[in-house]
Amino acid sequence: ALTAGTIVAFTTVQARLLMPLMGLMRVALDVQTSSALFARIFEYLDLTPAIADAPDAIPVSAAPGPVGRIEFRDVVFRYPDAPEQARPTLDGVSFVVEPGQHVAFVGPSGAGKTTILYLTPRMYEASGGAVLFSGADVRGLERASIIDDIGIVSQETYLFHASVRENLRYAKPDATDAEIEAACRAANIHHVIAGFEDGYDTIVGERGYRLSGGEKQRIAIARVLLKDPPVLLLDEATSALDTVSERIVQEALETAAHGRTMLSIAHRLSTVIGADRIHVVDAGRIVESGTHTELLAAGGLYAGLAAEQLAASFVLSEEERDRADLGRPALASRRGDQPPA
């Protein structure tokens, strides 16, 4: 016969076995889920790079030309999956950027400006012609050494779910705190970081969602300054910012460009007025070249783009003024004042 003690003992053992058994069932489910995730990760890890170093590739330090000199010689580029009859993305592009120069590329969307930027560090392979970096064809240089000599600030800033300090150290893992602070001061962001509760140890969140657009861009600039490359590539670095943030970031970029070769793509022509040379790209070709003043005087595509942007900014200013005028009477009545006659 069952005694009360036997029943209590059985119930206790059953309760204690239930949770471990349920845990084992969850482990089986977790293993299946993890296997699917790892399969995707391994798929990417097993990919073979489309662009590889030549067997006799040399570092940039062994190149014959001066550091920071960039040259395109009749470069043609078409995407590998593009139809043969399709127009090349770039067709016969040629230009030279001397060390320390700021050269800007402007033009309509889809003209091929970003492609020019990506061909410089050999992120893309030219279909024809040659891209020279420090006097040597990039196909004969070690890609890692090219990338070491280049800093990129893009429209989309890549920040990880880590502290400000850790995000900056991706550019230079052995950077000291003093070097990090100096780079942030030059990028006009130190005073903002110092105002955070945890300072440089503040977690920025996934993709830096805890920061404003201007703050993220200035941290990206500080990261480039910490790396201290001789060449700087800017891919519409201020196009997504408001006017105030754009001005602050532009000042930081001017500091970053000092003594460096700089290639920039700009949507707002106001950011490239001071460039040493401006190339206007349209339908994969450079159709105009010169300084801001020379291109305006030529009355071509650049002058047309400048006129459009000037008109747009004027309309915007008028709309803002109208909104302000409409808001004044309501504001005055809330304060108990009479609106102006």
C-alpha positions as CSV (number, residue, x, y, z in Angstrom):
1,A,0.0,0.0,0.0
2,L,1.1,3.5,-0.7
3,T,2.0,5.6,2.3
4,A,1.8,9.3,2.6
5,G,5.6,9.5,2.6
6,T,5.8,7.5,-0.7
7,I,3.4,9.9,-2.4
8,V,5.2,13.0,-1.1
9,A,8.6,11.5,-2.2
10,F,7.2,10.6,-5.7
11,T,5.7,14.1,-6.2
12,T,8.9,15.8,-5.1
13,V,11.0,13.8,-7.5
14,Q,8.6,14.4,-10.3
15,A,8.7,18.1,-9.8
16,R,12.4,18.2,-9.6
17,L,12.8,16.2,-12.8
18,L,10.3,18.3,-14.8
19,M,12.4,21.4,-15.1
20,P,15.6,19.6,-16.3
21,L,13.6,17.7,-18.9
22,M,12.0,20.9,-20.2
23,G,15.5,22.4,-20.3
24,L,16.7,19.5,-22.5
25,M,13.8,20.1,-24.8
26,R,14.8,23.8,-25.1
27,V,18.4,22.8,-25.8
28,A,17.3,20.8,-28.8
29,L,15.3,23.7,-30.1
30,D,18.3,26.1,-29.5
31,V,20.6,23.8,-31.3
32,Q,18.4,23.7,-34.4
33,T,18.1,27.5,-34.4
34,S,21.8,28.0,-33.9
35,S,22.7,25.6,-36.6
36,A,20.7,27.6,-39.1
37,L,22.4,30.9,-38.0
38,F,25.8,29.4,-38.1
39,A,25.2,27.9,-41.6
40,R,24.6,31.4,-42.9
41,I,27.8,32.7,-41.1
42,F,29.9,29.9,-42.5
43,E,28.5,30.5,-45.9
44,Y,29.9,34.1,-45.8
45,L,33.2,32.9,-44.3
46,D,33.6,30.4,-47.2
47,L,33.2,33.0,-49.9
48,T,36.3,33.6,-52.0
49,P,37.2,37.3,-52.5
50,A,36.5,38.5,-56.0
51,I,39.6,40.7,-55.9
52,A,42.9,39.2,-54.7
53,D,46.5,40.3,-54.6
54,A,48.7,39.4,-57.5
55,P,51.5,36.9,-56.6
56,D,54.2,39.6,-57.0
57,A,52.2,42.4,-55.4
58,I,54.2,45.0,-53.5
59,P,53.3,47.3,-50.6
60,V,52.5,50.9,-51.2
61,S,55.8,51.9,-49.4
62,A,57.7,50.3,-52.3
63,A,55.7,52.2,-55.0
64,P,57.8,54.6,-57.2
65,G,55.6,57.7,-56.8
66,P,54.9,60.2,-54.0
67,V,52.6,59.1,-51.2
68,G,49.0,60.2,-51.8
69,R,49.2,60.7,-55.6
70,I,46.2,59.3,-57.4
71,E,45.8,58.9,-61.1
72,F,43.0,57.5,-63.4
73,R,44.1,56.7,-66.9
74,D,41.2,56.1,-69.3
75,V,39.3,54.0,-66.7
76,V,36.3,52.0,-67.8
77,F,34.1,50.2,-65.4
78,R,31.0,48.0,-65.8
79,Y,29.5,45.8,-63.2
80,P,30.1,42.1,-63.7
81,D,26.4,41.3,-63.9
82,A,25.5,44.1,-66.2
83,P,24.3,43.3,-69.7
84,E,27.0,43.6,-72.4
85,Q,24.9,46.1,-74.4
86,A,24.5,48.3,-71.3
87,R,26.4,51.6,-71.0
88,P,29.5,51.3,-68.8
89,T,29.2,52.9,-65.4
90,L,32.4,54.7,-66.1
91,D,33.7,55.3,-69.6
92,G,37.2,56.8,-70.3
93,V,37.7,58.6,-67.0
94,S,41.1,60.3,-66.6
95,F,42.4,62.7,-63.9
96,V,45.3,63.3,-61.6
97,V,45.3,64.2,-57.9
98,E,48.6,65.5,-56.5
99,P,49.5,64.9,-52.9
100,G,47.8,67.3,-50.6
101,Q,45.1,68.4,-53.1
102,H,41.4,68.4,-52.5
103,V,39.5,67.2,-55.6
104,A,35.7,67.0,-55.6
105,F,33.3,65.1,-57.9
106,V,29.8,66.4,-58.4
107,G,27.0,65.6,-60.8
108,P,23.5,64.0,-61.1
109,S,22.6,60.9,-59.1
110,G,23.8,57.7,-60.8
111,A,26.6,59.5,-62.8
112,G,29.4,57.2,-61.4
113,K,30.8,59.4,-58.7
114,T,30.8,56.8,-55.9
115,T,32.3,54.2,-58.3
116,I,35.3,56.5,-58.8
117,L,35.8,56.6,-55.0
118,Y,35.5,52.8,-54.7
119,L,38.0,52.1,-57.5
120,T,40.7,54.1,-55.7
121,P,41.3,51.6,-52.8
122,R,40.5,48.7,-55.3
123,M,37.2,47.8,-53.7
124,Y,36.1,47.5,-57.4
125,E,38.3,46.2,-60.2
126,A,38.5,48.5,-63.3
127,S,37.2,46.8,-66.5
128,G,39.7,48.8,-68.6
129,G,42.4,51.5,-68.2
130,A,44.4,51.8,-65.1
131,V,44.1,53.2,-61.6
132,L,47.4,54.4,-60.1
133,F,48.1,54.9,-56.4
134,S,51.5,56.4,-55.4
135,G,52.7,55.9,-59.0
136,A,51.9,52.2,-59.2
137,D,49.0,50.3,-60.7
138,V,46.7,49.2,-57.9
139,R,46.6,45.7,-59.4
140,G,50.2,45.4,-58.5
141,L,49.9,46.6,-55.0
142,E,48.9,44.8,-51.8
143,R,45.3,45.7,-51.1
144,A,45.9,45.8,-47.3
145,S,48.6,48.4,-47.7
146,I,46.4,50.5,-49.9
147,I,43.6,50.4,-47.3
148,D,46.1,51.3,-44.6
149,D,46.9,54.5,-46.5
150,I,43.2,55.5,-47.0
151,G,40.6,56.8,-44.6
152,I,36.9,56.8,-45.6
153,V,34.0,58.9,-44.2
154,S,30.7,57.9,-45.8
155,Q,27.2,59.1,-45.5
156,E,26.4,56.0,-43.5
157,T,28.5,56.0,-40.3
158,Y,29.3,52.5,-39.0
159,L,29.3,52.4,-35.2
160,F,29.2,49.2,-33.1
161,H,27.3,48.5,-29.9
162,A,30.3,49.5,-27.8
163,S,31.8,52.5,-26.0
164,V,32.9,55.6,-27.8
165,R,36.5,54.7,-27.0
166,E,36.2,51.2,-28.4
167,N,34.6,52.5,-31.6
168,L,37.5,54.9,-32.1
169,R,40.1,52.2,-31.4
170,Y,39.0,50.2,-34.4
171,A,41.1,52.6,-36.4
172,K,44.2,52.2,-34.2
173,P,43.9,49.4,-31.6
174,D,47.0,50.6,-29.6
175,A,45.9,54.3,-29.4
176,T,46.5,55.9,-26.1
177,D,43.8,57.9,-24.3
178,A,45.7,61.1,-25.1
179,E,45.7,60.3,-28.8
180,I,42.0,59.5,-28.8
181,E,41.2,62.8,-27.0
182,A,43.4,64.8,-29.5
183,A,41.6,63.2,-32.5
184,C,38.2,64.1,-30.9
185,R,39.3,67.7,-30.2
186,A,40.4,68.0,-33.8
187,A,37.0,66.6,-35.0
188,N,35.1,69.1,-32.7
189,I,33.4,66.3,-30.7
190,H,35.5,66.1,-27.5
191,H,33.3,68.6,-25.6
192,V,30.2,66.6,-26.5
193,I,31.7,63.3,-25.4
194,A,33.0,64.9,-22.2
195,G,29.4,65.9,-21.4
196,F,28.1,62.3,-21.5
197,E,27.6,60.7,-18.1
198,D,30.2,58.1,-18.8
199,G,32.4,60.2,-21.1
200,Y,34.4,58.1,-23.5
201,D,33.0,54.9,-21.9
202,T,29.5,55.7,-23.0
203,I,27.8,52.9,-25.0
204,V,26.6,54.4,-28.3
205,G,24.1,51.6,-29.0
206,E,23.6,49.6,-32.2
207,R,24.7,51.7,-35.2
208,G,25.1,54.6,-32.8
209,Y,21.4,55.1,-32.3
210,R,22.0,57.1,-29.1
211,L,23.8,59.8,-31.0
212,S,22.6,62.4,-33.4
213,G,23.6,62.4,-37.0
214,G,26.2,65.1,-36.6
215,E,27.7,63.4,-33.5
216,K,28.1,60.1,-35.4
217,Q,29.8,61.8,-38.3
218,R,32.2,63.7,-36.1
219,I,33.1,60.4,-34.3
220,A,33.7,58.9,-37.8
221,I,36.0,61.8,-38.6
222,A,37.8,61.4,-35.3
223,R,38.4,57.8,-36.1
224,V,39.9,58.7,-39.4
225,L,42.2,61.3,-37.7
226,L,43.3,58.7,-35.3
227,K,44.3,56.4,-38.2
228,D,46.1,59.4,-39.7
229,P,46.1,58.2,-43.4
230,P,47.7,60.3,-46.2
231,V,44.5,59.9,-48.3
232,L,40.9,60.8,-47.3
233,L,37.8,59.7,-49.2
234,L,34.5,61.5,-48.4
235,D,31.3,60.0,-49.8
236,E,28.6,62.7,-49.3
237,A,29.6,62.9,-45.7
238,T,27.2,65.8,-44.8
239,S,24.3,65.2,-47.2
240,A,22.0,63.7,-44.5
241,L,22.7,66.5,-41.9
242,D,20.8,69.6,-41.1
243,T,22.4,73.0,-41.8
244,V,23.8,73.5,-38.3
245,S,25.3,70.0,-38.1
246,E,26.6,70.3,-41.6
247,R,28.5,73.5,-40.7
248,I,30.1,71.8,-37.6
249,V,31.0,68.6,-39.5
250,Q,32.4,70.7,-42.4
251,E,34.7,72.5,-40.1
252,A,35.9,69.1,-38.7
253,L,36.5,67.9,-42.3
254,E,38.6,70.9,-43.1
255,T,40.8,70.1,-40.1
256,A,41.0,66.5,-41.2
257,A,42.0,67.4,-44.8
258,H,45.0,69.5,-43.7
259,G,48.1,68.0,-45.3
260,R,46.2,65.1,-46.9
261,T,45.1,64.2,-50.4
262,M,41.3,64.3,-50.3
263,L,38.7,63.1,-52.8
264,S,35.1,64.0,-52.0
265,I,31.7,63.5,-53.5
266,A,29.2,66.2,-52.7
267,H,25.5,66.7,-53.3
268,R,25.6,70.2,-51.8
269,L,27.9,72.3,-53.9
270,S,28.5,74.7,-51.0
271,T,30.8,72.0,-49.4
272,V,33.2,71.9,-52.3
273,I,33.6,75.6,-53.2
274,G,37.1,75.6,-51.7
275,A,38.3,72.4,-53.6
276,D,41.5,72.8,-55.6
277,R,39.7,71.2,-58.6
278,I,36.1,70.1,-59.2
279,H,35.2,67.4,-61.8
280,V,31.6,67.2,-63.0
281,V,30.6,63.7,-63.8
282,D,27.6,62.8,-66.0
283,A,26.7,59.5,-67.6
284,G,30.0,57.9,-66.6
285,R,32.2,60.6,-68.0
286,I,34.0,63.7,-66.7
287,V,32.3,66.5,-68.7
288,E,33.7,69.6,-67.0
289,S,36.7,70.4,-64.8
290,G,37.9,73.5,-63.0
291,T,37.6,75.5,-59.9
292,H,34.2,76.7,-58.6
293,T,34.6,80.1,-60.2
294,E,35.8,78.7,-63.5
295,L,32.9,76.3,-63.7
296,L,30.3,78.9,-62.9
297,A,31.7,81.2,-65.6
298,A,31.6,78.3,-68.1
299,G,27.8,78.2,-67.8
300,G,27.6,74.4,-68.2
301,L,26.2,71.6,-66.1
302,Y,27.9,72.7,-62.9
303,A,26.4,76.2,-63.3
304,G,23.0,74.7,-63.8
305,L,23.3,72.6,-60.6
306,A,24.4,75.6,-58.7
307,A,21.5,77.6,-59.9
308,E,19.0,74.8,-59.0
309,Q,20.4,74.6,-55.4
310,L,20.4,78.3,-55.0
311,A,16.8,78.5,-56.1
312,A,15.9,75.6,-53.7
313,S,17.6,77.2,-50.8
314,F,15.8,80.6,-51.6
315,V,12.4,78.8,-51.7
316,L,13.2,77.1,-48.4
317,S,14.1,80.4,-46.8
318,E,10.9,82.0,-48.0
319,E,8.8,79.1,-46.6
320,E,10.6,79.3,-43.2
321,R,10.0,83.1,-43.1
322,D,6.3,82.5,-43.9
323,R,5.9,79.9,-41.2
324,A,7.6,82.3,-38.8
325,D,5.2,85.2,-39.8
326,L,2.2,83.0,-39.4
327,G,3.3,81.9,-36.0
328,R,3.9,85.3,-34.5
329,P,0.2,86.4,-34.0
330,A,-0.7,83.1,-32.3
331,L,2.4,83.4,-30.1
332,A,1.6,87.0,-29.2
333,S,-2.0,86.2,-28.3
334,R,-0.9,83.4,-26.0
335,R,1.3,85.9,-24.2
336,G,-1.6,88.4,-24.0
337,D,0.0,90.8,-26.4
338,Q,-1.5,92.4,-29.4
339,P,-0.1,91.3,-32.8
340,P,1.7,93.9,-34.8
341,A,-0.5,95.9,-37.1
